[in-house]
Amino acid sequence: MGGKILLVDDEQEIADLLEVYLTNDGYEVKKFYLGQPALDCLKEEDFDLAVLDVMLPDIDGFQIVQKIREQYFFPVIMLTAKIEDVDKITGLTLGADDYITKPFSPLEVVARIKTQLRRFIKYNSQSESNGTKHEESIDINGLIINKTLHTTTLYGKELSLTPLEFSILWYLAERRGEVVSAENLFEAVWGEKYLQNSNNTVMAHIGRLREKLKEPARKPKFIKTVWGVGYKVE
């Protein structure tokens, strides 16, 4: 598949090992042991995906993913030695697409990278559609989701959604009026088996989507929670 990867981890043995595996798999890797040089590099070079350690000596991974999401939509995978759900949710809420807890197998990281890049490439290829085919879109009370162009507008203003966020919103909108369980949503959008902690991943991304849709916390207009069951777009 190939692609250019930004890799940031202050544990040199881990960073060096991941670099070897990724390079052997055909990826171009830019490796950093500190956060600030990685941010500086972002201004000069284009990347297809970033792998960020949370705990860095200068700037933590949470700050880096925030900076990335100010300008870029490419996937971000976070690495951490922490196992607390709150840290995972924080990363996902700030815009990370996936989260891997140390210790891990380098092969697992490579597999996760391939999954995220497949989704990102599919998103971009559809976004570049020239409109020669029939456009597929859904209009929900001023929220227009165009699958052909991969655009989302709210009351005429385009929203900046990541490929994963768009996929979640489209999946729910396509099943408008139905209650979609977190398990079904996760397995359909992420393409992975639903596990015990997968619900936190879904919740974090739904929360970020609602924030972008400017949804009131108690009475969301578009994505509603059906407690104990799942989510629904009406």
Residue pairs with C-beta under 8 A, 6 or more apart in sequence:
1 26
1 114
1 117
1 118
1 121
2 26
2 27
2 28
3 27
3 28
3 48
3 49
3 117
4 27
4 28
4 29
4 30
4 45
4 46
4 47
4 48
4 49
5 22
5 27
5 28
5 29
5 30
5 47
5 48
5 49
5 50
5 51
5 113
6 30
6 32
6 38
6 41
6 42
6 47
6 49
6 50
6 51
6 52
7 15
7 18
7 19
7 22
7 29
7 30
7 31
7 32
7 50
7 51
8 15
8 31
8 32
8 33
8 34
8 35
8 38
8 50
8 51
8 52
8 53
8 56
8 61
8 64
9 15
9 18
9 33
9 51
9 52
9 53
9 56
9 79
10 33
10 34
10 53
10 55
10 56
10 57
11 53
12 33
14 53
14 79
14 102
15 31
15 32
15 33
16 31
17 106
18 29
18 51
18 106
18 109
19 29
19 31
21 106
21 107
21 109
21 110
22 29
22 110
22 113
23 29
25 110
27 113
30 38
30 41
30 45
30 47
32 38
32 41
34 56
34 57
34 58
34 59
35 56
35 58
35 59
35 60
35 61
35 63
35 64
36 58
36 59
38 52
38 64
39 59
39 64
39 67
42 67
42 68
42 72
47 72
47 74
48 74
48 75
48 117
48 120
49 74
49 75
49 76
49 77
49 113
49 116
49 117
49 120
50 64
50 65
50 68
50 74
50 75
50 76
50 77
51 76
51 77
51 78
51 79
51 109
51 113
52 61
52 64
52 65
52 76
52 77
52 78
52 79
52 96
53 61
53 78
53 79
53 80
54 60
54 61
54 62
54 78
54 79
54 80
54 82
54 87
54 91
55 61
55 80
55 81
55 82
56 64
61 78
61 79
61 80
61 91
62 90
62 91
62 94
65 76
65 78
65 91
65 94
65 95
65 96
66 94
66 95
68 74
68 76
68 95
69 76
69 94
69 95
69 162
73 120
73 160
73 162
73 163
74 120
75 97
75 98
75 116
75 117
75 119
75 120
75 162
75 163
75 164
76 95
76 96
76 97
76 98
77 96
77 97
77 98
77 99
77 100
77 109
77 112
77 113
77 116
78 91
78 96
78 98
78 99
78 100
79 100
79 101
79 102
79 104
79 109
80 87
80 88
80 91
80 99
80 100
80 101
80 102
81 101
81 102
82 101
83 101
85 197
85 200
88 99
88 197
88 200
88 201
88 204
89 200
89 203
89 204
91 99
92 99
92 200
92 201
92 204
92 205
92 208
93 204
93 207
93 208
95 162
95 208
97 116
97 162
97 164
98 112
98 115
98 116
99 201
100 108
100 109
100 112
115 190
115 191
115 192
119 163
119 164
119 167
119 191
120 163
122 163
123 150
123 163
123 166
123 167
126 147
126 148
126 149
126 150
127 149
127 150
127 151
129 148
129 149
131 148
131 149
133 148
134 148
135 146
135 148
135 149
136 146
136 147
136 148
137 144
137 145
137 146
137 147
137 148
138 144
138 145
138 147
138 170
138 173
138 174
138 176
140 173
140 176
140 222
140 233
141 221
141 222
142 154
142 155
143 152
143 153
143 154
143 213
143 222
144 152
144 153
144 154
145 151
145 152
145 166
145 169
145 170
145 173
146 152
146 153
147 170
150 163
150 166
151 158
152 158
152 159
152 161
152 166
152 169
153 159
154 213
154 214
159 212
159 213
160 212
161 169
161 209
161 212
164 189
164 205
165 205
165 208
165 209
165 212
167 189
168 185
168 189
168 205
168 206
168 209
169 209
169 223
171 180
171 185
171 188
171 189
172 180
172 185
172 223
172 231
172 232
172 233
173 233
175 233
176 233
176 234
177 232
177 233
177 234
178 232
179 226
179 229
179 230
179 231
179 232
180 230
180 231
180 232
181 229
181 230
182 194
182 198
182 199
182 202
182 203
182 230
182 231
183 194
183 198
184 230
185 202
185 230
185 231
186 192
186 194
186 198
186 199
186 201
186 202
187 193
187 194
190 198
190 201
192 198
206 223
206 225
206 231
209 223
210 217
210 220
210 222
210 223
213 220
213 221
213 222
213 223
215 221
215 222
215 223
222 233
223 231
223 232
223 233
224 231
224 232
224 233
224 234
225 231
226 232
